[in-house]
Amino acid sequence: MRVHFDEKADAIYMRLDESKIVESQEVQPGIVLDFNEHNQVVGIEILRVKDRVPHANLKQMQFEVA
């Protein structure tokens, strides 16, 4: 999985695998899911991140794996 934060665009993108994206759907305002040919979610884009997490330091992200 890859995660990219674009500070200028104020968006975060999580790519779950490298299969080809064939469709994208905005499921909530500012939340876009990318689907592959098997209708599986392969990417998640979150727009207006600073509005959603106003006090977060997005240059340093922490991940927890259980």
Summary of the structure (lengths in Angstrom):
residues: 66
radius of gyration: 12.7
end to end distance: 15.4
largest distance: 37.2
contacts: 138
relative contact order: 0.26
helix: 6%
strand: 42%
